[in-house]
Amino acid sequence: MPYFDTASAAPLHPVARQALQAALDEGWADPARLYREGRRARLLLDAAREAAAEAVGCRADELVFTPSGTHAVHAGVAGALAGRRRVGGHLVVSAVEHSSVLHAAEAHAAAGGTVTEVPVDRFGAVSPVEYASSLSSTTALACLQSANHEVGTVQPVAEVAGLCAEAGVPLLVDAAQSLGWGPVEGPWSVLTASAHKWGGPPGVGLLAVRKGVRFAPQGPADERESGRSPGFGNLPAVVAAAASLRAVRAEADAEAARLRVLVDRIRRRVARLVPDVEVVGHADRRLPHLVTFSCLYVDGETLLHELDRAGWSVSSGSSCTSSTLTPSHVLRAMGVLSEGNVRVSLPRGTTAEEVNGFLEVLPRAVAGVRAELGVPDAVPSVPPVAESMEVDALGLRCPQPVIELARAIVSVPVGGTVTVLSDDEVARLDIPAWCAMRGHTYLGETPHGDAVAYRVRRAV
């Protein structure tokens, strides 16, 4: 079964498997001890740290290993904020950060700090100028991902890092999605990553803090990992993570060029093969292996199950909220369609035949889901029956409110309006996105009891 979800977790790299097996035999002792077994374990740990630091682009004594990427983010945000508490309690993040960063921001706000979320454009990228304008004399820390985990858009980190440096504000970069493809450029201050994103074992994160950055580790003191990640680390997994990072980076340029061709094929052909689809994220400034698209009039969860039954493992672009009824915060911030969202992230070694097979199955799967929802092949053209119309979509869940809107819009003349009453949270994102796709005018929303009334003017 082809696995197309490496943005969630990449398959274990062969080098990681070999290093893990070897380290289980050689690296089980306490590296803090002076006897032979401890010294051997310490040599393995030091070599792993050197290899990881080289890949990150920092000094070995600036990098520590953590139990996960999320742990690294939380430790990095908390430590940097605490280290600069005298400056102030202002934190700046982008609106599309990974949930681990946003959860850390929520904890900071709950403790009395202030948080500014920098908006993004329709491709999911921040404007460096707008980001810099959010900094102030009380800003203790700024955070910006290197590349988005849901749509693949690469952020202008080097430029933002330079502007932060000019303002005297440290920048924390979440490099979980990009580190396997190359180093993060620019004068960043703190960097985090997670081994299972590049083919290392799960349960290993990286936290790099540049020399000169004021950093105060939070929690009880611990003598291991510079006091920044307490507890006895999983040394075999650390060794495997570092070995696999070095291996994937050696392959990165050639593999990125090959996978970019395959992703470009998906981007082009999905738009041709599937009616009413929106490919999201930047077409050029993106990760080489990831593409996300949304299908109108489709329940995303049902579509993923249909693809799974057909033998294809893909994910929703709403990678951290797919089990909830709320739309992805990333897609919401971008202002793009969220319903029927599919994220495809190709593993190294993916073949053209596998991609062609997916493109053959996808249109049938989408058509099947739409048929189950009662979506006609084409919306019939009927004479207008009224200047305005109200659609009661209360109790209906995504994508039904948009389906009802599409059916109703042909019943009013050009210039006429349709009001959709909906209590579905996703409608707040999908109705404006549908209007943009269809060329109609979104007039806004107003409260309607426990629901919301969305007004649309027919333009074509």
N, C-alpha and C positions, 0 to 999 in steps of 0.2 A: 504494500500500500504506500503510494508516494506521500511523503510528509512535507508539507509546505507551511510550517509554522515555526521557523527558527527564530523569529522575533520574540517568541515566548521562551523557547528553550531549544538550543541547537543539539543535534545528536553528538554523543561523545566522540571526539576526534580520536583516530587510531593512536596518535602520539600520546594523548591523554591516557588512554587505556594502558599503554605500555608503561608509561611513567608511574601510573597509579599502582600497577601490580609490582613494579620494582620497589617503589617507596614503601609499600606495605611490608616488605621484607627488611628494608634498611632504615626506614624512618619512623619506627614506632616508639622510640625512646624519647625522653624529655630532653629537648635541645638546650635547656638551661643547666644540665648536669655536666660534670667534668669527666666522668668516666668514658670509656671507649664508645659505648653505644650512644651516649649523649652527644659526644663530639661528632660522631658520624651523622646524627640527626641534625646537629647544628650546621654542619657543612651543607646538607641538603637544603635547609631553610635559607641559608645565606645565598646559595646559588639560585634558588627560586626567586628570592627578593631582587637579586641583581638582574635576572632575566626579565622580571615583570617591570622593574624600574626602567630598563632600557627601552622596553616597548612603550611605556607611558611617556618617556622623555623627562624623567626626573632622577634625582639622586636616590640611591638605595636606602639611605637613612631618612628619606622623606616619605617612604611608602610602607604601609602596614597591611596585613591581611586581616579580613573580618569574616564573620560567619555567613554573610550574604551581601549582595549589593544594596539591599534595603537598609541593612544594619550600617553599611558604610555611609549611606546618605544621611541617616538619622544622626550618626556620630559626627559626621562632617558638618552638618548644619548646626547642631547643638554646640559643638566645640568652637566653631568660628564665631557664632553669635555671642557665646560666653566670653571668648577672648577679646571681643570688642564691645563689651557691655558699656564701657565708659563713653564710647562714641555715641551710642544710642541704641534703640530697639527696633529700628526699621529694617525690614527684610523685603527684597525685591525678587520676584519670580516671574517667569513667563506663564501665560494662561494655559499652556499646553505641556507643562512639565509632567513627568511620571507621577503617579499617585503617591509614591514614597516621598517625593519632595513636597507635594501639596499637603500631605498629612503632617509632615514636619512643620510646615508653615502654619497649619491649623493649630498645632500644639503651641507654637510660639505666640500666636494671637491669643489663645486661651490663657496664656501666662501673662498677658498684658502687653505684648509687643504689637507692632503694627506691620501690616503686609500690603504691598502693592503688587497687583497682577498686571503685567504688561500685555496688551492685546497682540494678536497676530493677524496677518492678512489671510486671504482666502486659501493660500497655499500652506498655511501653518507656520510661517516664518515671522520673527519679530523684526521691527525696524531698529537698527542700531541707534539712530537718533532718538527715536521714541523711548527706547530702553534707557538711554543715557539721561533723558529728561526726567525719568522716575527716580533717579538717584538724588540724595540730599545730604546735607551735612550730618544727619543722624542715621544714615544708612550704614548698618553694621555688616551686611552681607548681601550679595546678589547671586542668583542661581540661574543658570541657563543650560539646557540639555545640548549635547553636541548634535544629535539628530533625533527626530521624533519617532517614538516607538510604534505609533499607530499608522502614520502615513508616510514615513521615511524622509520627510523634508529635512535637509541639513541646515542648521542654524548658522548665522554669521558670527561664530564664537570668537574668532580672532579679533574682529573689529570691535565687538562688544567688550572683550577682555581689555583691549587697549583703552577704550573709553572709561572702563571701570578703574584701570590703573591710573589714568589721569586724574580721576576723582578721588583716588585714595581708598577705593572700595574693593575688597577681595571678591573674586568671582569663583563660585563653586560650579563645576561642570559635571553633569551626569553624563558619562561617556559609555554607558552600558551598551547601547546599540551600535556604537561606531568603533570602539577600541580595537576590535578584531580586524578592522579594515585599514587602520592607520592611526598615527598619533594625533592628538588634539593640538592645533596650532594656537599661538598667541600667549600672552602673559597671564594665564589663569593662575589661581592661587590654590584651589582645592579641587581634586578630581576623584570621582568614584566610578566603579565599574563592577561587573558581575561575571564570573567565569562561565556560567551556564549559557550565556549569550553567544560566546565564541566557540563553544565545543569543549570547554572544560567541565569538570564535575560540578554539580550543584552544591551549594553550601560554602562557596568561597567568594568573597568580595575583595575589592581593592580600595584603599583610601590613601591618597597622596596629598600631603600638605607641604607646600613650598616653605623653604627656610625664610624666616622673616615675617611669616604670617602669624599674627597673634591668634593662638589657639589654646583653648582650655578644655581638655577632655572632661566630660561630665560623668557622674556616677562614681562609685568607689574606686579608689586608686588600685592599680594593678601594675606589676613590674613587667608584664609581657607586652610586646608590640608597642613600645614607647608609651604605654599607659592608655593607648587610644582604642584598644580592642581587648578587653579582659578575657581571661580564660585560656585553657590549654587548647591550642589550635589543632585542626585536622591536618597534620603535616603531609600525609600522603596525598590528600586532595589538593593542598597548596602546591606541592611539587607538580602534580598533574596539570593544574591550572596554568602555572607558569610555562611548563613545557608546551602545552597546546597553544598558548598565546604566541609563543615564539614561532611555532609551526604554521599557524594560520596567517601570521603576518608575512612569513616568507612566501606564502602562496597568494597573498591578498591581491596584488596588482593583476596578475593573470586571471584569477578567478573573478574579480570584480568586473573586468572587461567582458568576460564570457557571460556572466549572469546578467549584466546590464542589457545585453542583446536580447536575452530571453524575456526580461521584464518589459523591455520596450515592445516586444511582440505581444505580450499580454495587454499592455496599455492600449495598443492600437486595435487589436482584434476584439477585445471585450466591447469596446465602443461600437464596433461594426456588427458583432454577432448577437448582442443582447440589446433589445430596445429599451429606451428609457433608463440609461445607466449614466452615472457620473463618476469619472475617475478623479480621485482627489489626491492632493499633495503636489509638490512641484515636479514638473516633467524632467528637469535637468539637475537641479540642486537637490539630490536625493541619495539615499543609500542604494547601492547597486542591486540589491537582492529583493527589494520590498515594493509592493504595489497594493493600493487599496482602492476599492470602488464600491459604490452604493447603487442598488437596484430599486427603482420606484415600484411601489405596489407589492413589496415582498417582505415577509416576516423573516428577519435575519437568522433567528435561531432555527426556524424550520429549514431554511436554505442550507445552513451548515450541516444539519442532520441529513438532509438529502445528499449532499456532497460526500458526507462520511459513508453513507450506505453505498454510494457509487465507488468508494475506495480512495477518496481524496481528503486528506487531513489539512484543513485550513482553519482560520480563526476569524473572529469578528475584529474589525478595526478598533472596536471598543474593548481593548484587551484587558482592561482592569475593571470594567463594569458590565461585562456581557451577561452576568447572572442577575442583573437588576433591571427594573423597568425604566430607568432614567437614561437619557442619551449620553454618549461619550462626551466628557468635558472637552476633549480635543476637537471633535467634530463640531460641537456647539460653538467653541471659540472661533473656529474657522468659518462658521456660517454655512456649512455645506450639508447636503443630504445625509441623514444617518440611517434611514431605514434600509433593510436589505444589505447591510454593510458586510463586506468580505475583505479580509486582509490576507494576502499571499506573500509569504517570505520564504524564498527558495534556499535550501541548504546547498553547501558546496557539493559539486558533483552532479547537480540536477542536469538532466539531458533535455535536448530539444523535443525528443519523443514524449517525454513525460509532460512537458508544457503543452504540446499539441493535444495530448490525451485529455488534459484538464480543460482546454478550450473546446474540445468536442463535447464533454459532459456538461459543462456549465450552462449553455443555453437551454438544454433540455430540463435541467434542474430548476432553473428560474421559471421557465414556462409552466412546469408542473406545479410549483408553489403558487404562481399566479392563478392557475386554473382552480386550485383548491380554494383560493380566496374569492373566486367568482369574478376575477378581472377579465373583461372581454378582450379579445385580440385587438380590437380598435374601438375607441369611444365613438358611438354613432353620432352623425351630424343630424340634429333635429331642429325644427324651427323654434326660436326663443318663445318661451311661454310667459315670462315676467321680467320686469326691469331689475328685480332683486329677488333673492331666494335665501331662505334660512335652512341649513342642514343640521339636523340633530344627530351628532355623533357621540353623544354622551354614553359612556360605558364601553365604547369601542377602543381597541388598542391598536397600536401601530402594526400594519400600515393602513388600517381601515379608514381613519379620518381623511387621509389624502385620497384614497380610492373614492370615497363619497364626494369629495370636492371635485375630483376629475369628472365624475358622472354629472354633477350639478352644473358645472361651469358652462356646458353647452346649452343649457336651458335658459340662459340669459343672453341678451344681445351684447355686442361689443360695447363697452362702457357700463354695462350692468354689473351688479355686485352679488357676491355670494358670501354669506356669513356662516361659518362653521362653528358650532358649539361643541367643545371637546374638553374632557377632563383628563386627557392623556398628556403627560408631561412631554413626550417626544414630539407632539404636534407643534409645540412652540418653535422647534427647530425645523421640522420637515415641511410645514406649510410655506414659510418664506422661501425655503430652498426649492420647493416645487414650483413656486411662482417664478423664481429666477430661471429655472430650467425650461419652463413653458412660455415665458415671455409675458406673463400676466403681472399685474401690479398688486403688491402686498400693501394693504392700507393700515395694518397694525392690529392690535388686540386690545380688548377691554375686559374687565372682570364681568363674570356672569354667574352670580351666586358662588357655588363651589367650583365652577368651571371657568372657561375662558371663551370669549367670542372672537374669532379670527375673521377679518374682513378682507376680501379679495375682489379686485375689479378686473373683469375680462378685458384683455387688451388685443386679442387676436381671434 
